[in-house]
Amino acid sequence: MTPITDKREMYRRLNSGQLGHTLPGAETLADAERLTRNGGSFGLRFKQAGGRTEFGLSAAVAMERVRALPADSWNLSPMLDDSRRVCYAHLLDGVGGWSLHYSTDPKPCKLMPERDGCKERHLTGLAARLYLQSIMDFTGWETLLTLVELYPDHVIEFTVMASSVDAFGSTNTIFWEVRCTTGEYERNSGWARSKAG
Protein backbone atom coordinates (compact mmCIF):
# COMPACT_ATOMS: atom_id res chain seq x y z
CA MET A 1 0.00 0.00 0.00
CA THR A 2 1.33 3.47 -0.78
CA PRO A 3 2.43 5.42 2.30
CA ILE A 4 0.12 8.04 3.77
CA THR A 5 2.19 11.21 3.64
CA ASP A 6 -0.57 13.81 3.56
CA LYS A 7 -3.42 14.50 5.97
CA ARG A 8 -5.98 15.11 3.21
CA GLU A 9 -5.11 11.75 1.64
CA MET A 10 -5.41 10.13 5.06
CA TYR A 11 -8.92 11.58 5.47
CA ARG A 12 -9.85 10.39 1.96
CA ARG A 13 -8.86 6.82 2.86
CA LEU A 14 -10.40 7.05 6.34
CA ASN A 15 -13.74 8.36 5.06
CA SER A 16 -13.90 5.73 2.30
CA GLY A 17 -13.55 2.95 4.89
CA GLN A 18 -10.03 1.87 3.92
CA LEU A 19 -8.65 2.41 7.44
CA GLY A 20 -11.30 0.62 9.46
CA HIS A 21 -14.22 1.90 11.50
CA THR A 22 -14.30 5.59 12.28
CA LEU A 23 -16.97 7.89 13.64
CA PRO A 24 -19.70 9.21 11.38
CA GLY A 25 -18.44 12.56 10.24
CA ALA A 26 -19.19 15.62 8.15
CA GLU A 27 -16.88 17.57 5.87
CA THR A 28 -19.45 19.72 4.05
CA LEU A 29 -21.97 22.20 5.42
CA ALA A 30 -24.88 20.06 4.21
CA ASP A 31 -23.50 16.96 5.98
CA ALA A 32 -22.77 19.01 9.13
CA GLU A 33 -26.37 20.21 9.20
CA ARG A 34 -27.62 16.62 8.96
CA LEU A 35 -25.16 15.41 11.62
CA THR A 36 -26.07 18.14 14.12
CA ARG A 37 -29.82 18.14 13.46
CA ASN A 38 -30.67 16.23 16.65
CA GLY A 39 -28.22 18.11 18.87
CA GLY A 40 -25.49 16.51 20.91
CA SER A 41 -21.84 17.25 21.50
CA PHE A 42 -19.27 17.41 18.69
CA GLY A 43 -15.53 17.41 18.01
CA LEU A 44 -14.04 19.57 15.27
CA ARG A 45 -10.78 18.35 13.71
CA PHE A 46 -8.65 20.14 11.16
CA LYS A 47 -7.02 18.56 8.12
CA GLN A 48 -3.73 20.37 8.58
CA ALA A 49 -1.08 18.44 10.45
CA GLY A 50 -0.62 19.92 13.88
CA GLY A 51 -4.04 21.56 13.79
CA ARG A 52 -5.87 21.72 17.08
CA THR A 53 -9.03 19.79 17.87
CA GLU A 54 -12.00 21.48 19.52
CA PHE A 55 -13.99 19.21 21.82
CA GLY A 56 -17.44 19.46 23.38
CA LEU A 57 -19.04 21.85 20.91
CA SER A 58 -22.82 22.13 20.97
CA ALA A 59 -24.62 21.65 17.65
CA ALA A 60 -25.17 25.40 17.30
CA VAL A 61 -21.55 26.31 18.06
CA ALA A 62 -20.25 23.54 15.78
CA MET A 63 -22.31 24.90 12.87
CA GLU A 64 -21.18 28.45 13.60
CA ARG A 65 -17.53 27.33 13.56
CA VAL A 66 -17.68 25.29 10.33
CA ARG A 67 -19.55 27.99 8.43
CA ALA A 68 -16.53 30.28 8.98
CA LEU A 69 -13.94 27.71 7.82
CA PRO A 70 -12.61 27.07 4.30
CA ALA A 71 -14.14 24.12 2.46
CA ASP A 72 -12.23 20.83 2.74
CA SER A 73 -10.27 21.98 5.81
CA TRP A 74 -12.23 20.31 8.64
CA ASN A 75 -13.98 17.18 9.91
CA LEU A 76 -16.88 17.26 12.36
CA SER A 77 -17.94 14.18 14.35
CA PRO A 78 -20.01 13.33 17.43
CA MET A 79 -18.21 13.23 20.76
CA LEU A 80 -17.65 9.95 22.53
CA ASP A 81 -18.73 9.33 26.11
CA ASP A 82 -15.30 9.54 27.74
CA SER A 83 -16.46 7.50 30.73
CA ARG A 84 -16.93 4.53 28.35
CA ARG A 85 -13.43 4.72 26.83
CA VAL A 86 -11.01 1.90 27.62
CA CYS A 87 -7.97 3.56 26.04
CA TYR A 88 -6.74 6.03 23.45
CA ALA A 89 -3.56 4.87 21.71
CA HIS A 90 -0.81 5.32 19.14
CA LEU A 91 0.81 2.13 17.83
CA LEU A 92 3.98 1.85 15.74
CA ASP A 93 5.33 -1.43 14.43
CA GLY A 94 8.89 -0.29 13.81
CA VAL A 95 12.38 -1.77 13.75
CA GLY A 96 12.13 -2.89 17.37
CA GLY A 97 8.62 -4.36 17.02
CA TRP A 98 5.38 -3.01 18.44
CA SER A 99 5.55 0.18 20.48
CA LEU A 100 2.29 1.27 22.09
CA HIS A 101 1.75 4.69 23.70
CA TYR A 102 -1.66 5.04 25.32
CA SER A 103 -3.79 6.59 28.02
CA THR A 104 -6.67 5.16 30.00
CA ASP A 105 -7.72 8.56 31.36
CA PRO A 106 -11.46 9.16 30.72
CA LYS A 107 -11.09 12.48 28.90
CA PRO A 108 -9.98 13.75 25.47
CA CYS A 109 -6.27 13.04 25.00
CA LYS A 110 -3.62 13.74 22.38
CA LEU A 111 -0.85 11.93 24.30
CA MET A 112 0.78 15.25 25.04
CA PRO A 113 0.72 15.21 28.85
CA GLU A 114 2.11 18.72 29.12
CA ARG A 115 -0.90 19.99 27.13
CA ASP A 116 -3.80 17.64 27.92
CA GLY A 117 -2.85 16.34 31.38
CA CYS A 118 -3.42 12.69 30.41
CA LYS A 119 -1.12 10.08 31.94
CA GLU A 120 0.82 8.41 29.14
CA ARG A 121 1.57 4.69 29.40
CA HIS A 122 3.92 2.54 27.29
CA LEU A 123 4.05 -1.12 26.29
CA THR A 124 6.23 -2.87 23.74
CA GLY A 125 6.38 -6.18 21.90
CA LEU A 126 4.29 -9.06 23.18
CA ALA A 127 2.99 -7.05 26.15
CA ALA A 128 1.50 -4.49 23.75
CA ARG A 129 -0.10 -7.22 21.63
CA LEU A 130 -1.59 -9.04 24.63
CA TYR A 131 -2.97 -5.85 26.15
CA LEU A 132 -4.64 -4.73 22.92
CA GLN A 133 -6.02 -8.18 22.14
CA SER A 134 -7.55 -8.28 25.64
CA ILE A 135 -9.49 -5.02 25.18
CA MET A 136 -10.35 -4.99 21.46
CA ASP A 137 -13.17 -7.01 19.97
CA PHE A 138 -12.43 -9.43 17.10
CA THR A 139 -13.22 -6.89 14.34
CA GLY A 140 -11.07 -4.18 15.89
CA TRP A 141 -8.16 -6.54 16.49
CA GLU A 142 -8.28 -7.98 12.95
CA THR A 143 -8.48 -4.48 11.48
CA LEU A 144 -5.46 -3.39 13.51
CA LEU A 145 -3.43 -6.39 12.31
CA THR A 146 -4.37 -5.61 8.70
CA LEU A 147 -3.38 -1.95 9.05
CA VAL A 148 -0.03 -2.90 10.64
CA GLU A 149 0.65 -5.20 7.68
CA LEU A 150 -0.50 -2.75 4.99
CA TYR A 151 1.21 0.31 6.46
CA PRO A 152 4.66 -0.56 7.83
CA ASP A 153 6.44 2.30 9.61
CA HIS A 154 3.16 4.15 10.11
CA VAL A 155 1.62 5.30 13.38
CA ILE A 156 -1.90 3.95 13.87
CA GLU A 157 -4.04 6.14 16.12
CA PHE A 158 -7.20 4.65 17.63
CA THR A 159 -9.61 4.54 20.57
CA VAL A 160 -11.02 1.41 22.19
CA MET A 161 -14.45 1.85 23.77
CA ALA A 162 -16.26 -0.43 26.23
CA SER A 163 -18.64 -1.65 23.49
CA SER A 164 -19.50 -1.22 19.82
CA VAL A 165 -22.55 0.83 20.85
CA ASP A 166 -20.25 3.33 22.58
CA ALA A 167 -18.15 3.47 19.39
CA PHE A 168 -21.16 4.22 17.11
CA GLY A 169 -20.50 1.18 14.94
CA SER A 170 -20.00 -2.55 14.54
CA THR A 171 -16.79 -2.70 16.58
CA ASN A 172 -15.53 -1.21 19.83
CA THR A 173 -12.46 0.24 18.07
CA ILE A 174 -12.42 3.61 16.29
CA PHE A 175 -9.50 4.40 14.00
CA TRP A 176 -8.54 8.08 13.80
CA GLU A 177 -5.38 8.22 11.68
CA VAL A 178 -2.75 6.15 9.94
CA ARG A 179 0.32 8.27 9.15
CA CYS A 180 3.88 7.70 8.02
CA THR A 181 6.78 8.32 10.37
CA THR A 182 9.15 9.87 7.82
CA GLY A 183 8.16 13.46 8.55
CA GLU A 184 6.61 13.84 5.09
CA TYR A 185 3.14 13.79 6.61
CA GLU A 186 3.83 17.07 8.40
CA ARG A 187 5.74 18.71 5.50
CA ASN A 188 3.22 17.81 2.80
CA SER A 189 0.27 19.18 4.72
CA GLY A 190 1.13 22.82 4.14
CA TRP A 191 0.88 23.33 7.90
CA ALA A 192 4.63 23.85 8.35
CA ARG A 193 4.68 26.43 5.52
CA SER A 194 1.68 28.30 6.93
CA LYS A 195 3.30 28.44 10.39
CA ALA A 196 6.52 29.78 8.91
CA GLY A 197 4.78 32.40 6.78
C-alpha positions as CSV (number, residue, x, y, z in Angstrom):
1,M,0.0,0.0,0.0
2,T,1.3,3.5,-0.8
3,P,2.4,5.4,2.3
4,I,0.1,8.0,3.8
5,T,2.2,11.2,3.6
6,D,-0.6,13.8,3.6
7,K,-3.4,14.5,6.0
8,R,-6.0,15.1,3.2
9,E,-5.1,11.7,1.6
10,M,-5.4,10.1,5.1
11,Y,-8.9,11.6,5.5
12,R,-9.8,10.4,2.0
13,R,-8.9,6.8,2.9
14,L,-10.4,7.0,6.3
15,N,-13.7,8.4,5.1
16,S,-13.9,5.7,2.3
17,G,-13.5,3.0,4.9
18,Q,-10.0,1.9,3.9
19,L,-8.7,2.4,7.4
20,G,-11.3,0.6,9.5
21,H,-14.2,1.9,11.5
22,T,-14.3,5.6,12.3
23,L,-17.0,7.9,13.6
24,P,-19.7,9.2,11.4
25,G,-18.4,12.6,10.2
26,A,-19.2,15.6,8.2
27,E,-16.9,17.6,5.9
28,T,-19.5,19.7,4.0
29,L,-22.0,22.2,5.4
30,A,-24.9,20.1,4.2
31,D,-23.5,17.0,6.0
32,A,-22.8,19.0,9.1
33,E,-26.4,20.2,9.2
34,R,-27.6,16.6,9.0
35,L,-25.2,15.4,11.6
36,T,-26.1,18.1,14.1
37,R,-29.8,18.1,13.5
38,N,-30.7,16.2,16.6
39,G,-28.2,18.1,18.9
40,G,-25.5,16.5,20.9
41,S,-21.8,17.2,21.5
42,F,-19.3,17.4,18.7
43,G,-15.5,17.4,18.0
44,L,-14.0,19.6,15.3
45,R,-10.8,18.3,13.7
46,F,-8.7,20.1,11.2
47,K,-7.0,18.6,8.1
48,Q,-3.7,20.4,8.6
49,A,-1.1,18.4,10.4
50,G,-0.6,19.9,13.9
51,G,-4.0,21.6,13.8
52,R,-5.9,21.7,17.1
53,T,-9.0,19.8,17.9
54,E,-12.0,21.5,19.5
55,F,-14.0,19.2,21.8
56,G,-17.4,19.5,23.4
57,L,-19.0,21.9,20.9
58,S,-22.8,22.1,21.0
59,A,-24.6,21.6,17.6
60,A,-25.2,25.4,17.3
61,V,-21.6,26.3,18.1
62,A,-20.3,23.5,15.8
63,M,-22.3,24.9,12.9
64,E,-21.2,28.5,13.6
65,R,-17.5,27.3,13.6
66,V,-17.7,25.3,10.3
67,R,-19.5,28.0,8.4
68,A,-16.5,30.3,9.0
69,L,-13.9,27.7,7.8
70,P,-12.6,27.1,4.3
71,A,-14.1,24.1,2.5
72,D,-12.2,20.8,2.7
73,S,-10.3,22.0,5.8
74,W,-12.2,20.3,8.6
75,N,-14.0,17.2,9.9
76,L,-16.9,17.3,12.4
77,S,-17.9,14.2,14.3
78,P,-20.0,13.3,17.4
79,M,-18.2,13.2,20.8
80,L,-17.6,9.9,22.5
81,D,-18.7,9.3,26.1
82,D,-15.3,9.5,27.7
83,S,-16.5,7.5,30.7
84,R,-16.9,4.5,28.3
85,R,-13.4,4.7,26.8
86,V,-11.0,1.9,27.6
87,C,-8.0,3.6,26.0
88,Y,-6.7,6.0,23.4
89,A,-3.6,4.9,21.7
90,H,-0.8,5.3,19.1
91,L,0.8,2.1,17.8
92,L,4.0,1.9,15.7
93,D,5.3,-1.4,14.4
94,G,8.9,-0.3,13.8
95,V,12.4,-1.8,13.7
96,G,12.1,-2.9,17.4
97,G,8.6,-4.4,17.0
98,W,5.4,-3.0,18.4
99,S,5.6,0.2,20.5
100,L,2.3,1.3,22.1
101,H,1.7,4.7,23.7
102,Y,-1.7,5.0,25.3
103,S,-3.8,6.6,28.0
104,T,-6.7,5.2,30.0
105,D,-7.7,8.6,31.4
106,P,-11.5,9.2,30.7
107,K,-11.1,12.5,28.9
108,P,-10.0,13.8,25.5
109,C,-6.3,13.0,25.0
110,K,-3.6,13.7,22.4
111,L,-0.9,11.9,24.3
112,M,0.8,15.3,25.0
113,P,0.7,15.2,28.9
114,E,2.1,18.7,29.1
115,R,-0.9,20.0,27.1
116,D,-3.8,17.6,27.9
117,G,-2.8,16.3,31.4
118,C,-3.4,12.7,30.4
119,K,-1.1,10.1,31.9
120,E,0.8,8.4,29.1
121,R,1.6,4.7,29.4
122,H,3.9,2.5,27.3
123,L,4.0,-1.1,26.3
124,T,6.2,-2.9,23.7
125,G,6.4,-6.2,21.9
126,L,4.3,-9.1,23.2
127,A,3.0,-7.1,26.2
128,A,1.5,-4.5,23.7
129,R,-0.1,-7.2,21.6
130,L,-1.6,-9.0,24.6
131,Y,-3.0,-5.9,26.1
132,L,-4.6,-4.7,22.9
133,Q,-6.0,-8.2,22.1
134,S,-7.5,-8.3,25.6
135,I,-9.5,-5.0,25.2
136,M,-10.3,-5.0,21.5
137,D,-13.2,-7.0,20.0
138,F,-12.4,-9.4,17.1
139,T,-13.2,-6.9,14.3
140,G,-11.1,-4.2,15.9
141,W,-8.2,-6.5,16.5
142,E,-8.3,-8.0,13.0
143,T,-8.5,-4.5,11.5
144,L,-5.5,-3.4,13.5
145,L,-3.4,-6.4,12.3
146,T,-4.4,-5.6,8.7
147,L,-3.4,-1.9,9.1
148,V,0.0,-2.9,10.6
149,E,0.6,-5.2,7.7
150,L,-0.5,-2.7,5.0
151,Y,1.2,0.3,6.5
152,P,4.7,-0.6,7.8
153,D,6.4,2.3,9.6
154,H,3.2,4.2,10.1
155,V,1.6,5.3,13.4
156,I,-1.9,3.9,13.9
157,E,-4.0,6.1,16.1
158,F,-7.2,4.7,17.6
159,T,-9.6,4.5,20.6
160,V,-11.0,1.4,22.2
161,M,-14.4,1.8,23.8
162,A,-16.3,-0.4,26.2
163,S,-18.6,-1.6,23.5
164,S,-19.5,-1.2,19.8
165,V,-22.5,0.8,20.8
166,D,-20.2,3.3,22.6
167,A,-18.2,3.5,19.4
168,F,-21.2,4.2,17.1
169,G,-20.5,1.2,14.9
170,S,-20.0,-2.5,14.5
171,T,-16.8,-2.7,16.6
172,N,-15.5,-1.2,19.8
173,T,-12.5,0.2,18.1
174,I,-12.4,3.6,16.3
175,F,-9.5,4.4,14.0
176,W,-8.5,8.1,13.8
177,E,-5.4,8.2,11.7
178,V,-2.7,6.1,9.9
179,R,0.3,8.3,9.1
180,C,3.9,7.7,8.0
181,T,6.8,8.3,10.4
182,T,9.1,9.9,7.8
183,G,8.2,13.5,8.6
184,E,6.6,13.8,5.1
185,Y,3.1,13.8,6.6
186,E,3.8,17.1,8.4
187,R,5.7,18.7,5.5
188,N,3.2,17.8,2.8
189,S,0.3,19.2,4.7
190,G,1.1,22.8,4.1
191,W,0.9,23.3,7.9
192,A,4.6,23.9,8.3
193,R,4.7,26.4,5.5
194,S,1.7,28.3,6.9
195,K,3.3,28.4,10.4
196,A,6.5,29.8,8.9
197,G,4.8,32.4,6.8
